[in-house]
Amino acid sequence: MKVFVAGATGVLGRRLVRQLTERGHVVIGLARNSKNEETIRRLGAEARRADLFEADSLARAAAGADVVVHAATAIPAGARQAPQDWEMNDRIRRDGTHALAAAAAKAGAKLFLAQSIVWVARPADQSSFDEDSPPHPAESNIKSTADLESIAREAAEKHGFRAAILRCGWFYSPDASHTRLFGHQLTARKLPIIGKGDAIWSWIHVDDAAGAFVAAAEAGKAGLWHVVDNEPVESGAYLREFARRLQAAPPRRVPAWLARMVGGSQTVNFMTASTRTSNARFRRDFAWSPQYPTYREGLDNVISAWRAENFLGLENKQAA
């Protein structure tokens, strides 16, 4: 199978390229510059340059691909974010999806596989939801993800290929920027538990997210699935456990109104919102199971990797 991956040098894309090549597939990675080309080649794939927003150049790069994967994002990395920080990510989700879907049709691909997020369907009352729940994009940066899903499905219907959409939970891994930010802030005691700390978070280790994309690419099915681990966790419990493993002081607890003054409403709203969903349908349809079934095993991996690189001085601390 030949797979074209947009976003091949991102935290998900690198793992996806590596796992696909390890399973014997031919992989083409979209590169924006020479540094990205080197990264893609090092992962065992062919690097090709194209404009993410121009369908013809993408079609030439993806020529002969059986599967086109849209894993490109531009997620802001800072602790405090403004709406304008999401503009490029929104453009990728809208214009980039249009271009990639058109390229998939021009290249003759059989499957268009797109990365989405589970909270695009989070109900306003933060109750449980699944793949049958309607999209409920309350914020502009989430609305662009709902648009991505619609664009992918409409293109599949128009051009005759299959569209598979994987809505992922919160990504984390030793090299993920937000995981490292959490580590820095917990160590400095700058990441508090907001309010009661009872928001429900659904996580997925990026290794497992990549494995889910590989399973979906190989199966070739059309549909929509949620990709999270086996056990949602309360925000307070998660932050306390992460801090304990870092041998940091327990995180403080602050009221939401104070956190908004410091971190901004958008960040606080995201940190205090629940994402109550499940991987049951994906497990059933693909006989898939996560390597890191809960955040506990995932944090073991994170701390072990950080200790090996002495991130946050962990090499000099005893194992928790």
matplotlib code that plots the C-alpha trace (Angstrom):
import matplotlib.pyplot as plt

x = [0.0, 1.2, 0.3, 0.7, 0.9, 0.4, 1.8, 4.5, 6.9, 4.4, 4.2, 1.6, 2.9, 6.5, 5.0, 2.6, 5.3, 7.5, 4.8, 3.6, 7.1, 7.8, 4.7, 6.1, 4.0, 5.4, 5.1, 5.4, 5.6, 4.7, 7.7, 7.7, 11.5, 14.8, 14.8, 11.4, 12.8, 15.7, 13.3, 11.0, 13.9, 15.3, 11.9, 12.3, 9.8, 10.1, 9.8, 8.0, 7.4, 4.0, 1.8, -0.7, -3.3, -2.8, -4.6, -2.6, 0.8, -0.5, -1.9, 1.5, 3.1, 0.5, 0.5, -0.2, -1.2, -3.9, -4.4, -4.1, -3.8, -4.5, -2.6, -1.4, -2.1, -0.7, -1.7, -0.6, 2.0, 1.7, 0.0, -2.2, -3.8, -5.8, -8.2, -5.8, -3.3, -5.6, -5.9, -3.3, -4.8, -8.2, -7.0, -5.3, -8.6, -10.6, -8.5, -6.0, -8.7, -10.3, -7.0, -6.0, -9.4, -9.3, -5.7, -6.9, -9.4, -6.9, -4.4, -6.9, -6.7, -9.2, -9.3, -9.0, -8.1, -8.4, -7.5, -10.2, -10.8, -13.4, -14.5, -16.0, -19.1, -18.9, -22.5, -23.1, -24.0, -20.7, -22.6, -21.3, -21.3, -20.2, -19.8, -23.6, -23.7, -24.0, -21.1, -21.4, -18.6, -18.9, -15.7, -14.3, -11.3, -13.6, -16.0, -13.1, -12.8, -16.5, -15.9, -13.0, -15.3, -18.0, -15.5, -14.0, -17.4, -18.7, -15.6, -15.8, -19.4, -18.5, -15.4, -16.2, -13.4, -14.0, -13.5, -12.5, -12.4, -10.6, -11.5, -8.7, -8.6, -5.9, -2.5, 0.4, 3.9, 7.4, 8.1, 4.6, 4.9, 1.9, 3.1, 6.4, 4.6, 2.6, 5.9, 7.5, 4.5, 3.9, 7.5, 7.3, 3.9, 2.3, -0.3, -3.1, -6.2, -9.0, -12.2, -13.2, -10.9, -13.7, -13.6, -13.3, -10.4, -10.0, -6.4, -4.6, -0.8, 0.4, 2.0, -1.5, -3.1, -0.6, -1.4, -5.1, -4.4, -2.4, -5.2, -7.7, -5.5, -5.0, -8.7, -9.8, -13.2, -15.3, -16.7, -16.2, -14.5, -13.3, -9.7, -9.1, -7.6, -9.6, -10.0, -11.1, -9.7, -10.7, -8.4, -7.4, -6.5, -4.4, -2.5, -1.8, -0.5, 1.6, 3.2, 3.8, 5.7, 7.8, 8.5, 7.0, 4.8, 1.1, -0.6, -2.5, -6.2, -7.5, -11.0, -12.0, -12.4, -8.9, -7.5, -9.2, -7.5, -4.1, -4.6, -7.4, -10.9, -10.2, -7.5, -9.5, -12.7, -10.8, -9.1, -12.4, -14.5, -15.3, -14.8, -16.8, -16.4, -15.1, -13.0, -15.6, -16.6, -13.0, -11.9, -14.8, -14.4, -10.6, -9.7, -7.5, -6.3, -4.0, -0.4, -1.0, -4.5, -4.7, -2.8, -0.9, 1.0, 1.4, 2.9, 5.3, 6.5, 6.7, 8.7, 11.0, 11.9, 12.4, 14.6, 16.8, 17.2, 17.4, 14.5, 13.6, 16.5, 14.7, 17.9, 19.1, 15.9, 14.9, 12.1, 8.8]
y = [0.0, 3.5, 6.2, 10.0, 11.8, 15.5, 16.5, 13.9, 15.8, 16.6, 14.7, 12.4, 12.3, 11.2, 8.2, 7.4, 7.4, 5.2, 2.7, 2.5, 1.9, -0.7, -2.5, -2.6, 0.2, 2.8, 6.2, 9.6, 12.6, 16.1, 18.4, 22.2, 22.6, 20.8, 20.1, 18.4, 16.4, 15.1, 14.1, 12.2, 10.4, 9.5, 7.9, 5.7, 7.5, 9.5, 13.3, 15.4, 19.1, 20.7, 23.5, 22.3, 24.8, 24.0, 20.8, 20.3, 20.4, 18.0, 15.7, 15.5, 14.8, 12.1, 10.4, 6.7, 6.9, 4.5, 6.5, 10.2, 11.1, 14.6, 14.9, 18.5, 21.0, 24.3, 24.1, 27.0, 26.0, 28.8, 28.6, 31.6, 31.7, 34.3, 33.7, 34.9, 32.3, 29.7, 31.3, 29.1, 25.9, 27.0, 27.6, 24.2, 22.6, 24.3, 25.3, 22.5, 19.9, 21.2, 21.0, 17.5, 16.0, 17.3, 16.0, 12.6, 12.5, 13.6, 11.0, 8.2, 7.4, 5.0, 6.4, 9.9, 9.6, 12.8, 13.7, 15.4, 16.0, 14.4, 17.7, 18.9, 16.9, 17.7, 18.6, 22.0, 20.2, 18.2, 14.9, 11.7, 11.5, 9.2, 9.1, 9.4, 12.7, 15.8, 18.3, 21.1, 23.5, 26.3, 28.1, 29.3, 27.0, 24.0, 25.1, 24.8, 21.1, 20.5, 22.1, 19.7, 16.7, 18.1, 18.9, 15.3, 13.6, 15.8, 15.3, 11.5, 11.6, 13.8, 11.9, 8.3, 7.6, 6.6, 9.1, 8.0, 10.5, 9.8, 12.1, 11.9, 12.8, 15.0, 14.0, 13.4, 12.0, 12.8, 15.0, 16.7, 20.4, 20.6, 17.6, 19.3, 22.5, 20.7, 19.3, 22.7, 24.3, 21.5, 21.5, 25.3, 25.0, 27.2, 24.7, 24.7, 22.6, 24.9, 24.9, 21.5, 19.6, 17.4, 18.0, 14.6, 14.4, 11.7, 11.2, 9.3, 8.7, 9.8, 6.3, 4.8, 7.5, 6.7, 3.0, 3.8, 5.7, 2.7, 0.3, 2.6, 3.0, -0.7, -1.5, 1.1, 1.6, 4.8, 6.2, 8.2, 7.0, 8.3, 7.4, 7.8, 5.5, 3.1, 5.3, 9.0, 10.8, 13.8, 16.8, 17.1, 13.5, 13.7, 16.8, 15.5, 12.2, 13.9, 16.2, 13.2, 11.4, 14.6, 14.7, 18.2, 19.8, 19.1, 21.6, 24.4, 24.8, 28.1, 29.4, 29.6, 33.4, 33.9, 31.4, 33.4, 36.6, 34.9, 32.4, 33.8, 32.6, 30.4, 28.4, 28.1, 27.0, 24.3, 23.1, 22.9, 21.3, 17.6, 15.2, 12.1, 9.7, 6.2, 4.2, 1.3, 1.6, 1.9, -1.1, -3.1, -2.2, -2.5, -5.1, -2.3, -1.8, 1.0, 0.2, 2.6, 1.8, 4.5, 7.7, 5.8, 3.7, 6.6, 8.8, 5.9, 6.3, 10.0, 10.1, 7.3, 9.2, 12.5, 10.8, 9.4, 12.9, 14.6, 16.8, 18.9, 17.4, 14.1, 12.0, 13.2, 12.4, 9.0, 7.1, 7.8]
z = [0.0, -0.8, 1.7, 1.3, 4.7, 5.1, 8.5, 8.2, 10.5, 13.3, 16.6, 15.1, 11.6, 12.6, 14.4, 11.6, 9.0, 11.1, 11.9, 8.3, 6.9, 9.6, 8.4, 4.9, 3.3, 0.9, 2.5, 0.9, 3.3, 2.5, 3.1, 3.3, 3.5, 3.4, 7.2, 6.9, 3.9, 6.0, 8.8, 6.5, 4.8, 8.2, 9.1, 6.0, 3.7, 0.5, 0.9, -1.7, -1.7, -2.4, -1.3, 1.3, -0.1, -3.8, -5.0, -8.2, -6.5, -3.8, -6.5, -8.1, -4.8, -3.9, -7.4, -7.1, -3.4, -2.2, 1.0, 1.6, 5.3, 6.6, 9.8, 9.3, 12.1, 13.5, 17.1, 19.2, 21.8, 24.4, 27.8, 27.1, 23.6, 21.7, 18.9, 16.3, 17.4, 15.8, 12.4, 10.6, 12.1, 11.0, 7.5, 7.4, 8.6, 6.0, 2.9, 3.5, 3.7, 0.5, -1.3, 0.1, -0.7, -4.2, -4.5, -3.3, -6.1, -8.7, -7.5, -7.6, -3.9, -2.4, 1.1, 2.6, 6.3, 8.4, 11.9, 14.0, 17.7, 20.0, 21.6, 18.3, 19.5, 23.2, 24.4, 26.0, 29.3, 29.1, 29.4, 27.7, 23.9, 21.1, 17.4, 16.9, 18.7, 16.5, 16.3, 18.8, 18.0, 20.6, 19.6, 16.3, 16.4, 17.0, 14.2, 11.7, 12.8, 12.2, 8.7, 8.1, 8.7, 6.4, 3.7, 3.8, 3.7, 0.9, -1.2, -0.7, -1.9, -4.9, -6.0, -5.0, -2.5, 1.1, 3.9, 7.4, 10.2, 13.5, 16.3, 18.8, 22.5, 24.1, 22.7, 25.0, 24.6, 25.8, 22.8, 22.5, 23.2, 25.5, 27.5, 28.0, 28.9, 31.6, 32.9, 33.1, 34.8, 37.3, 38.3, 38.8, 40.5, 37.8, 36.6, 39.2, 39.6, 38.5, 40.5, 41.8, 39.5, 38.4, 34.6, 32.8, 30.4, 27.7, 26.7, 24.0, 23.8, 20.4, 19.8, 20.2, 18.0, 15.2, 15.6, 15.2, 12.0, 10.7, 11.5, 9.7, 6.7, 6.3, 6.8, 4.3, 5.9, 5.6, 8.9, 12.0, 15.2, 18.5, 19.5, 23.2, 25.8, 28.0, 31.1, 31.3, 34.3, 36.4, 35.8, 39.4, 39.7, 36.5, 37.5, 41.0, 39.6, 37.0, 39.7, 42.0, 39.2, 38.6, 42.3, 42.3, 44.9, 44.6, 42.3, 43.9, 43.6, 42.3, 41.5, 37.9, 38.0, 39.2, 36.6, 33.8, 34.9, 34.6, 31.8, 29.8, 29.2, 26.3, 28.0, 31.3, 29.5, 27.7, 30.9, 32.8, 30.1, 30.2, 27.3, 28.3, 25.4, 24.7, 22.2, 22.2, 18.6, 17.3, 19.4, 18.0, 14.4, 14.1, 16.9, 18.2, 21.7, 23.1, 24.1, 27.0, 28.1, 30.8, 31.6, 34.2, 31.8, 29.4, 32.2, 32.9, 29.3, 29.5, 32.8, 31.6, 28.4, 30.3, 32.8, 29.9, 28.5, 31.9, 31.1, 34.1, 35.9, 36.3, 35.9, 39.3, 41.0, 42.4, 40.6, 42.1]

ax = plt.figure().add_subplot(projection="3d")
ax.plot(x, y, z, "-o")
ax.set_aspect("equal")
plt.show()
